[in-house]
Every structure is written in C-alpha cells, then in structure tokens.
C-alpha cells in the first residue's frame, strides 16, 4: 500500500516503473545507544537530505511519466494509479517519493577504510585502536559503488582472506592503493538510496478473443 503496512497482489493488470540513485549524497548516521550489546543502535538514514538527491528525485519522477507517455508504451496504459496524476509540483513529488519510496538496502560506509586518521579502518581492514579485529563487509567502502553490492562484498572477503592468511603460494601480492581524497569521493556515514517505486500504472485487461497484439499507433483504451 506504499506505507509498508500491507502487501497484496493487485486485482487488475498493471506495471511499475522504478529506479534509484547509484551515487546518493545524503548522509545519515548510526549511533550506539548503550554499552549493552543487546540494545539496538539508533539509525537515521536521513534520506533526501542533500539538495542534489532531491533534485534528482524530482527529475527521475518526471522521467517515469515521460517514459510512460512514449508511443510504444502509451497504448497499453489506462491511467496512473500511484501516486496519481494530481501529483504535479516539486513539493508534491518529493512528498510522494518519501511516502512510496523504499530503500535498496545497499548501505555502506559506516566503518569506512582509509589512510586518514578519521577512518574507522586502516587499509588492511583493521579497526583502529582495537587489537585483533577486522571488519569485512560493505560498511568498509569509502564510497557506494555504482551497482549491486553483492560482488564487491565477495571481492572484499577474498581480499581480507589474503590479508589475514597471505596470498596463495606463487601468487603475486595484491597492491594496496591509497584511499581516494575527499575531493573525489565523499566519505559517507550511512549511504542508502531510497528506491523510487512511485509510479504505478494500470493496464487494460487482456483480450481473450484475439491473440493479435494492439498496434503501437492504437489510441489509449479507456478505463474499464
């Protein structure tokens, strides 16, 4: 229903057009609330706090509608269901983005590695100030990658194994590159882009009496 309270299959055919930012700039934070490890941390993702993310959200939303209006797709669309054609202004679009958007769960950067003293980890993934502790997951990334985080997480694990046990016999040691400077990569406390799933369109029910697909030049059908 857009608010995360109920998930169900729509009773009519339709399609969802979605997208999300590969390099969001909004920064959140994770705070320890207690010395008791059973107490969960306080997490504030702080979505859309950066101006560039808000501008991008509006542009992305309008592009969804532009895509749906293309001649090859328009004949198959009856109307816009979510958030609805009444949402037009930038403020309305951002409100819909916040209500219907979802996280892509590609969080990173909460324990970033780096050569600078402000980094949580050194370039060998060791926690600064703590003996015998390393972190090996996407939280060590200084920047969010422009894509899925699964393969990078596996690469991190392979590199960590080399750092801990040494490279396989006969294999050259991997080079350690310096951390990117702040001018080329923003160090983010918590990065997770809200995924825009804000444009849901209804489509006409399939016609059982004919197997011939409608022409792209056919006018848009009226709602049932």
C-alpha positions as a Python dict, from the first residue, in 0.01 Angstrom:
ca = {
    (1, 'X'): (0, 0, 0),
    (2, 'X'): (304, 227, -16),
    (3, 'X'): (332, 264, 360),
    (4, 'X'): (472, -81, 428),
    (5, 'X'): (165, -193, 620),
    (6, 'X'): (22, -440, 373),
    (7, 'X'): (147, -633, 71),
    (8, 'X'): (-100, -789, -169),
    (9, 'X'): (-141, -871, -536),
    (10, 'X'): (-326, -605, -735),
    (11, 'X'): (-668, -705, -861),
    (12, 'X'): (-604, -554, -1204),
    (13, 'X'): (-317, -581, -1453),
    (14, 'X'): (-54, -311, -1438),
    (15, 'X'): (311, -222, -1432),
    (16, 'X'): (551, -42, -1200),
    (17, 'X'): (828, 184, -1324),
    (18, 'X'): (1105, 223, -1069),
    (19, 'X'): (1460, 343, -1030),
    (20, 'X'): (1708, 462, -768),
    (21, 'X'): (2023, 666, -729),
    (22, 'X'): (2354, 490, -777),
    (23, 'X'): (2556, 759, -602),
    (24, 'X'): (2336, 933, -340),
    (25, 'X'): (2491, 1217, -143),
    (26, 'X'): (2256, 1228, 157),
    (27, 'X'): (2435, 1128, 478),
    (28, 'X'): (2287, 956, 780),
    (29, 'X'): (2439, 809, 1093),
    (30, 'X'): (2443, 508, 1324),
    (31, 'X'): (2476, 571, 1697),
    (32, 'X'): (2546, 328, 1980),
    (33, 'X'): (2280, 381, 2247),
    (34, 'X'): (2413, 157, 2524),
    (35, 'X'): (2710, -48, 2640),
    (36, 'X'): (2465, -340, 2635),
    (37, 'X'): (2512, -515, 2300),
    (38, 'X'): (2150, -632, 2303),
    (39, 'X'): (2027, -273, 2272),
    (40, 'X'): (1989, -189, 1902),
    (41, 'X'): (2171, 113, 1765),
    (42, 'X'): (1991, 426, 1660),
    (43, 'X'): (1988, 451, 1281),
    (44, 'X'): (1897, 765, 1091),
    (45, 'X'): (1923, 716, 715),
    (46, 'X'): (1839, 1085, 657),
    (47, 'X'): (1708, 1021, 307),
    (48, 'X'): (1688, 1313, 63),
    (49, 'X'): (1873, 1550, 295),
    (50, 'X'): (2112, 1652, 16),
    (51, 'X'): (1982, 1902, -238),
    (52, 'X'): (2121, 1705, -532),
    (53, 'X'): (1925, 1396, -419),
    (54, 'X'): (1601, 1595, -401),
    (55, 'X'): (1663, 1747, -744),
    (56, 'X'): (1743, 1402, -884),
    (57, 'X'): (1431, 1253, -727),
    (58, 'X'): (1210, 1509, -896),
    (59, 'X'): (1383, 1461, -1232),
    (60, 'X'): (1360, 1082, -1201),
    (61, 'X'): (988, 1101, -1119),
    (62, 'X'): (914, 1319, -1418),
    (63, 'X'): (1117, 1087, -1640),
    (64, 'X'): (893, 796, -1533),
    (65, 'X'): (593, 979, -1671),
    (66, 'X'): (780, 1073, -1987),
    (67, 'X'): (864, 706, -2042),
    (68, 'X'): (503, 600, -1987),
    (69, 'X'): (388, 855, -2244),
    (70, 'X'): (607, 716, -2526),
    (71, 'X'): (413, 590, -2832),
    (72, 'X'): (538, 233, -2788),
    (73, 'X'): (407, 211, -2430),
    (74, 'X'): (119, 459, -2403),
    (75, 'X'): (-141, 239, -2582),
    (76, 'X'): (-102, -22, -2309),
    (77, 'X'): (-163, 218, -2019),
    (78, 'X'): (-505, 319, -1891),
    (79, 'X'): (-407, 562, -1617),
    (80, 'X'): (-163, 631, -1335),
    (81, 'X'): (-262, 476, -1004),
    (82, 'X'): (20, 575, -771),
    (83, 'X'): (76, 845, -673),
    (84, 'X'): (-182, 972, -921),
    (85, 'X'): (-199, 1242, -1191),
    (86, 'X'): (-284, 1508, -933),
    (87, 'X'): (78, 1499, -811),
    (88, 'X'): (247, 1768, -1022),
    (89, 'X'): (451, 2019, -820),
    (90, 'X'): (805, 1959, -697),
    (91, 'X'): (678, 1958, -339),
    (92, 'X'): (409, 1701, -418),
    (93, 'X'): (661, 1481, -598),
    (94, 'X'): (902, 1485, -303),
    (95, 'X'): (615, 1404, -65),
    (96, 'X'): (518, 1107, -285),
    (97, 'X'): (882, 999, -306),
    (98, 'X'): (909, 997, 75),
    (99, 'X'): (581, 812, 118),
    (100, 'X'): (613, 547, -152),
    (101, 'X'): (990, 517, -191),
    (102, 'X'): (1176, 219, -48),
    (103, 'X'): (1535, 152, 41),
    (104, 'X'): (1754, -51, -191),
    (105, 'X'): (1939, -184, 120),
    (106, 'X'): (2281, -106, -29),
    (107, 'X'): (2408, 59, 286),
    (108, 'X'): (2780, 124, 311),
    (109, 'X'): (3044, 342, 470),
    (110, 'X'): (2965, 302, 840),
    (111, 'X'): (3315, 160, 904),
    (112, 'X'): (3499, 304, 609),
    (113, 'X'): (3860, 213, 546),
    (114, 'X'): (4125, 467, 461),
    (115, 'X'): (4471, 600, 525),
    (116, 'X'): (4347, 910, 708),
    (117, 'X'): (4312, 914, 1087),
    (118, 'X'): (3938, 979, 1069),
    (119, 'X'): (3874, 643, 900),
    (120, 'X'): (3744, 360, 1120),
    (121, 'X'): (3966, 102, 949),
    (122, 'X'): (4317, 112, 811),
    (123, 'X'): (4384, -12, 453),
    (124, 'X'): (4423, -368, 589),
    (125, 'X'): (4065, -360, 728),
    (126, 'X'): (4188, -345, 1088),
    (127, 'X'): (3984, -143, 1337),
    (128, 'X'): (4195, 146, 1457),
    (129, 'X'): (4271, 128, 1830),
    (130, 'X'): (4150, -232, 1868),
    (131, 'X'): (4380, -533, 1851),
    (132, 'X'): (4280, -842, 1654),
    (133, 'X'): (3961, -703, 1500),
    (134, 'X'): (3883, -650, 1133),
    (135, 'X'): (3563, -560, 950),
    (136, 'X'): (3480, -729, 620),
    (137, 'X'): (3152, -619, 463),
    (138, 'X'): (3014, -329, 260),
    (139, 'X'): (3044, -95, 559),
    (140, 'X'): (3418, -63, 483),
    (141, 'X'): (3356, 104, 146),
    (142, 'X'): (3458, 470, 139),
    (143, 'X'): (3205, 521, -142),
    (144, 'X'): (2897, 338, -260),
    (145, 'X'): (2966, 150, -582),
    (146, 'X'): (2757, 228, -891),
    (147, 'X'): (2578, -106, -889),
    (148, 'X'): (2482, -401, -675),
    (149, 'X'): (2697, -457, -365),
    (150, 'X'): (2697, -838, -374),
    (151, 'X'): (3003, -890, -596),
    (152, 'X'): (3205, -614, -424),
    (153, 'X'): (3131, -775, -87),
    (154, 'X'): (3266, -1107, -220),
    (155, 'X'): (3577, -931, -352),
    (156, 'X'): (3628, -770, -12),
    (157, 'X'): (3607, -1110, 155),
    (158, 'X'): (3863, -1259, -84),
    (159, 'X'): (4099, -968, -25),
    (160, 'X'): (4051, -995, 352),
    (161, 'X'): (4143, -1364, 337),
    (162, 'X'): (4467, -1268, 162),
    (163, 'X'): (4542, -1002, 421),
    (164, 'X'): (4487, -1246, 707),
    (165, 'X'): (4646, -1563, 569),
    (166, 'X'): (4870, -1425, 295),
    (167, 'X'): (4835, -1475, -83),
    (168, 'X'): (4826, -1829, -228),
    (169, 'X'): (5164, -1983, -295),
    (170, 'X'): (5318, -1838, -608),
    (171, 'X'): (5054, -1565, -647),
    (172, 'X'): (5167, -1202, -653),
    (173, 'X'): (5061, -992, -358),
    (174, 'X'): (4780, -751, -429),
    (175, 'X'): (4870, -385, -448),
    (176, 'X'): (4727, -150, -187),
    (177, 'X'): (4610, 174, -340),
    (178, 'X'): (4578, 494, -136),
    (179, 'X'): (4231, 596, -27),
    (180, 'X'): (4050, 841, -251),
    (181, 'X'): (4072, 1202, -146),
    (182, 'X'): (3769, 1387, -19),
    (183, 'X'): (3754, 1574, -350),
    (184, 'X'): (3694, 1257, -549),
    (185, 'X'): (3487, 1056, -305),
    (186, 'X'): (3252, 1162, -29),
    (187, 'X'): (3305, 974, 295),
    (188, 'X'): (2957, 875, 399),
    (189, 'X'): (2847, 771, 746),
    (190, 'X'): (2547, 586, 608),
    (191, 'X'): (2450, 562, 246),
    (192, 'X'): (2131, 405, 124),
    (193, 'X'): (1930, 541, -164),
    (194, 'X'): (1551, 536, -142),
    (195, 'X'): (1427, 347, -444),
    (196, 'X'): (1153, 529, -632),
    (197, 'X'): (865, 293, -691),
    (198, 'X'): (628, 583, -703),
    (199, 'X'): (469, 545, -1044),
    (200, 'X'): (227, 255, -1080),
    (201, 'X'): (14, 239, -1391),
    (202, 'X'): (-290, 26, -1463),
    (203, 'X'): (-313, -156, -1793),
    (204, 'X'): (-621, -285, -1975),
    (205, 'X'): (-719, -648, -1911),
    (206, 'X'): (-605, -890, -2181),
    (207, 'X'): (-845, -956, -2463),
    (208, 'X'): (-921, -1328, -2476),
    (209, 'X'): (-1090, -1321, -2817),
    (210, 'X'): (-784, -1215, -3013),
    (211, 'X'): (-418, -1315, -2999),
    (212, 'X'): (-310, -1019, -3218),
    (213, 'X'): (-123, -756, -3011),
    (214, 'X'): (-253, -399, -3040),
    (215, 'X'): (-67, -168, -3275),
    (216, 'X'): (163, 95, -3128),
    (217, 'X'): (-48, 353, -3315),
    (218, 'X'): (-370, 245, -3142),
    (219, 'X'): (-522, 510, -2920),
    (220, 'X'): (-508, 453, -2544),
    (221, 'X'): (-801, 246, -2410),
    (222, 'X'): (-1045, 398, -2167),
    (223, 'X'): (-1056, 273, -1805),
    (224, 'X'): (-1289, -22, -1750),
}
